[in-house]
Amino acid sequence: MTEFDPATGLARGSFGVGTYRLPDSPAFPGLVLADGSLIDLSARYRDTQAVFEDWARALDWFADLAAKGGSSDLRFADVECLPALAHPNLLGAGSNYRQHVAEMMTHNKFNQDHRLPGEDDAAFFRRNLAEVDRRAREGMPFLWTGLHSSLSGANDDIALPLIGENPDWELELGVIVAGTGRYRTPEEAADLIAGYVIVNDLGTVDEFRRVDIKFGYDWISKHQPGFKPFGPFVVPKQFVDRDRIRIRMKVNGETMQDWPVTDMIFSPEQMLSYASERVRLMPGDLLITGSPPGNAGSHGGRWLKPGDVVESELEFLGRQRNHVVSEDSGGRGTNFGPFLTSW
């Protein structure tokens, strides 16, 4: 008997919490058992936001329901997976995997002025990796804020917008907060983690830099509609051995990302501690913890295109499957278009 049930990808004995819908029916919060049984929670909770606002009591009730095996005819395979939460605050980590950051510093244009005369890639990479490790010791996380309007269901289509030539993937471990507080230590921040979830942090990477403002970078294009497949469920942290998680993503059956989360520069606890110094964390907040290596640029610029199929999986957290399509703009065009990258 394998540890993970093929019906859901959940470890046997565990469960997940998400938002689901049957055809022609309203959305409801649901408890998914590993074997694919699904229990409607709407008699007690209006949505998953309410679940995470009441997390300690909710978790006890869920454990009791799971122990009894549930009493529902609903099946996970028969419902549409909506975003696990409808409107969380989003905090996104940037540059948070050692290998990925060192690779970018070695090969991307932005850092070539730091290459020594005659220095080859291997030597430059070693120096860049040492700088990454110094950041881990002496620096701090980098977080950006996001829009919940970019969230989509685990199996929804990925619609490529009119703007952006280089749509890219970044499969990541997501963390859901159940609590609040300011100036938390990393040890205290650990108590704020309710569970973990899959998030694919898509973006059009040619739409970051612009010349017409002094800041240079603008992250708004990370939040196009549907650019954050989110779910299919949040798995309580008690069921997740984080050190065993590998981030695996395929496009049309070809592996693009396959990397352990243990390569993070800053842990989720450190990131939440850092965030608590700058924002008020709230129940239901979503922290996405950064991308490992394997983005499209490292595969020869193999950007997403209509017709692609994206398959994603993280141990303990289930699976996603998304078809890539062109956005239906209803015949409308753009007024401003792509960012200006030169005058």
N, C-alpha and C positions, 0 to 999 in steps of 0.2 A: 504494500500500500504506500503510495507516494504521500509526501507531507502536504502538498497543495492539491486541493480539489479542482479537477479540470472544469467543473461547472462555473467557477467564479475566479479561480486563481488565488483564493484565500487559503490560508493554512487551516487545516482541519481543527475544529474547536474554536476558531476565531469567528468574528463577524465584522461587518462594515455598515456604516450609516451613510445614506445618500438621499437624493431626491429623484423621484421616478414618476412615470405617467403611463397609463394605459390609453389606447386609442380613444379619442373623443371623451376623455375624462380629465378632471383637474389634476395637477401635480400633488404629490403627497410625500412626506418624509417616510423613509422605509428602513427596516433593519434587514440586511442580507446575511443569511447564514452561509457557511462554506459550501453546502451542498446545493445552493441555489434557491432555497426557500426564502420567501420575502414576506415580511410582516409589516403591515400598514401601521404607522405610529400616529396617525393624524387625530386619533381620539384623545391623545394627551398633548401632542405638540403640533402647532400650526405649521411649522416648517423646521428645517435643520438649524436655522439661526436660534430658534427657541431651545433646541436641543443643547447647543453649546453654551447657551446662557445658563443652563441648568445641568451642567455636565456631570457632576458627581452623582446626583440622584438619577439622572438618565442612564448613566453607565450601570448602576446597580440594577435598574429595571431591565435593561437590555440583557445583562448577564442572566437574569432570572428567565426571561423569555427564551433565550438561547438554550438554557439548560433544559427547558421543557420541550424544546424542539419546535416551538411555534404551533399555531393552529390556523393556517392560512392556505388557501388554494393558489395564492399568487406565486409566480416563479420569476426569478431574476431574468431569465432568458426571454420572457414575454413582454417586458416593459421597456419603455424608452428611458435611457439614462440622461437626466438633466444635469447641469452643473451641481456639484455636491452641496454647495451653498449658493444662494441666488445673488447676494450682494455683500460679500465680505470686503473689508479693506484689504488691498494687496500691497505686500512688501516684497520686492524682488531683489535677490542678491546678484551682484555682478562680480565677475572675476573671482570665483570662489573655488576653483579646482586647480591644484598645483600644476598638473601636467598641461591642462588647457591654457592656463595663463602663461606659463613658460613658453609654450608653443606659439601663442599669439605674439609674445614679445620677441620671439626669434624670427618669425616669418612675416608679420604684418608690417605695413609701411610706416605706421606711426612710431615705431621704435628703432628704425634702422640707423638713426643718427647716433645711437648708443653703441653700435657695432664698432669694434676696434679695427684699425687698418689690417687687412689680410685675415681677419678672424673668420673661421669657417662656422657652419651652422652648429656643429657639435659643441665647440668651445663656447659660442654665444649662448646656446641653450643652457649649458652648465652655469654660466654667470647669471642668466635670467632666473633659473631655478633657485639659485642662492638668494637672489633678491626677493623672490616670492616667499622663501622661508624666513627671511628677515621681516617681511611684512607680517607673517603669522606671529612672530615673536614681539614685534615692536609697533605694528600698525593696527588697523581696525577694519571691520567689514565695510563694504560699499553696498548701500541699499537704495533702490529707487521705488517710487510709489506707482501703483497701477489703477486701472479702471475695471470694475466688475462687469461693465458692458462688453468686455472682451472675452468673457468666459463662455464656454460652450460645453455640451455634453461629451462624455467619453467617446462616443461613436458618431458624433455629428460630422458632417462634411466640413472640410477646411476650405473656405472660400477665399481665393486670392483676389485682393482688391485691385482697383484700377491703378493705384499708385504703388510703385516699388518693383524693381526688376530682380531682386535677389531674395525671395522668400526662403527663410531658413528655419530650422527646427532647433529646439533646445529642450530635450526631455529632462525633467527635474523632479527631485523629491520635494513635495509640498508638506508644510507643517500647519496644522490648525490649532489656534490658540483657544484656551478655555480659561479665561481669567483676565485680570488687568493689573495695573501697577506701574509705578515709576521707579527708575533707578534700581532695577533688579540686578543682582549678581547673576552670573551664568548658572550657579547652583540653584538660585531661587527661580530663575527663568525656566529651568527644567520642569518645575511644577506647573508652568503655564501651558505645557504641550499636552493637548488632548489626544492627538493622533496624527497619522500621516496619510498622504494622498498623492496620486500621480498628477502632474501638470506638465503639459508641453508648452513651453514659453516661446511661441513662434514670433517672428519679427521679419521685417524687410530690412536687411542689414545695410543696404545702400541708402536707407532713409534715416540715418543717425546724424550725419555731419551736415552742417549748413554754413554758408559763408556770410549770410546777411545779419547774423547776430554775433556778438562777441563771445558768447558762451561756447559756440562751435557745435555742440551736440544737442539734439532734441529727441527725446525718447517717446514722443507721442505715438509714433507709428508702430510701437510695440503693442498697441492696444486696439488694432483694427478688430471689427466684429469677428468673433469666432477664433481669435488667435491664441486662446488659452483653453484647449481641451482639459477638462478638470473633473476627475473622478476615475472610475465609476462610483467609488465610495471612500469614506474616511475610515481608516482602521485604527482603533484605539491603540495607543503606544504599548500597552501591556502585551499585545500580540505580535509586536514587531521587533525582530532582532536587527537593529539598524546596521550593524557591522556586516551583516550578510547580504545587504541589498546591493544588487548591480542594476545599473540603468541600461536597459537594452531597447534599442529602437531600430526598426527596419523600414526601408522604403522599397516597395515592390519585391520584397523577400530578401533584399541585400542588407546586411548588417551595417549600420552607420554609427551607432553608439553602443558601446559595451564597456562599462567602467564602474568600479566600486565607489560607493558614496564615502568610503573611508579616506578618499583623496581630497576631501574638502579642506580648504585653508582655515576657515572658521566654522565651528559647529553650529547647529541650530540654536543651542543654548547661548553661545556667544553672540549670535546675531540678534536674538531676542533681547539679551541684556543691552547691547548697543542700541537697539531700537527704542528701548524703554527710556533712554536718556534724551530722545529726540521727539518721540510721539507718545500718545497714550494708547497702549495696546488694549484691545477690546475682545471679548468672546466672539469667536467666529472669524477673527482675522486670519488671512492666508499669507504665510511666508513661503516663498519659493526660493530654494537654497542654491541656485546656480547650476550651470551646465558643465558636464564633463567634456572631454575631447570628443571629436567626431561630428562637428558641424559641417555644413555643406562645403564651406571653403576648404576644409581638409580633405575633401573627396573631389578635388578638381573643379570646384564651383558647380557642384551638382545640385542646383537650387530646385525647390519644389515646383512642379508644373501640373496643370490639369491632367487628370487620369492617374496620377500617382496614388498608391495606397500606403498609408503610414500605419505601422503596427508597433505598439509600445507595451512594455511590461517592466514592472518592478516587483521583486519578491515580496510577498505578504500583502501586496496592494492591488492585485488584479491586473487588468489589461485594458488597452484602448485600441480602437481600429477606426481610422479616418480616411475617407476618400477626398482627394483634392480636386476642387472644381474652380471655375471662374465665378467671381461674384456677379450676380444679376443686379445691375445698377438701374434697371428699369429704363434704360435708354439715356440716363443722365451721364454727363461728363464731369470733368473737374474744372474748378475755377482757378485754383492756385497751382495744382500739379505737384511734381516732385520738388524736393528741397533744392535750392540753389547751392551748388558746391563750388562755384567760382563766379566772379563777376564778369 
